[in-house]
């Protein structure tokens, strides 16, 4: 059985990274450079989104600590 030009050879069991690389190359019509650039763009976009979510989570946690500190203060301290 001969593999199609857009598929990895049949006898090779690809890792997840290799499977992703093949998919990017297929979308880029065999252009390795274009596939690499697109993969890096996607990775950087995913990283930026993960950082944004982490910052948002950290702000919510900080806000929760501030609210808990205000609510936990005894009423006698206010006088």
MODELLER restraints for C-alpha pairs under 7 A, 6 or more apart:
rsr = mdl.restraints
at = mdl.atoms
rsr.add(forms.Gaussian(group=physical.xy_distance, feature=features.Distance(at['CA:3:A'], at['CA:9:A']), mean=5.55, stdev=0.5))
rsr.add(forms.Gaussian(group=physical.xy_distance, feature=features.Distance(at['CA:3:A'], at['CA:10:A']), mean=6.12, stdev=0.5))
rsr.add(forms.Gaussian(group=physical.xy_distance, feature=features.Distance(at['CA:6:A'], at['CA:26:A']), mean=5.97, stdev=0.5))
rsr.add(forms.Gaussian(group=physical.xy_distance, feature=features.Distance(at['CA:24:A'], at['CA:35:A']), mean=5.02, stdev=0.5))
rsr.add(forms.Gaussian(group=physical.xy_distance, feature=features.Distance(at['CA:24:A'], at['CA:39:A']), mean=6.86, stdev=0.5))
rsr.add(forms.Gaussian(group=physical.xy_distance, feature=features.Distance(at['CA:25:A'], at['CA:31:A']), mean=6.26, stdev=0.5))
rsr.add(forms.Gaussian(group=physical.xy_distance, feature=features.Distance(at['CA:25:A'], at['CA:32:A']), mean=5.96, stdev=0.5))
rsr.add(forms.Gaussian(group=physical.xy_distance, feature=features.Distance(at['CA:25:A'], at['CA:35:A']), mean=5.02, stdev=0.5))
rsr.add(forms.Gaussian(group=physical.xy_distance, feature=features.Distance(at['CA:28:A'], at['CA:34:A']), mean=6.03, stdev=0.5))
rsr.add(forms.Gaussian(group=physical.xy_distance, feature=features.Distance(at['CA:28:A'], at['CA:35:A']), mean=5.43, stdev=0.5))
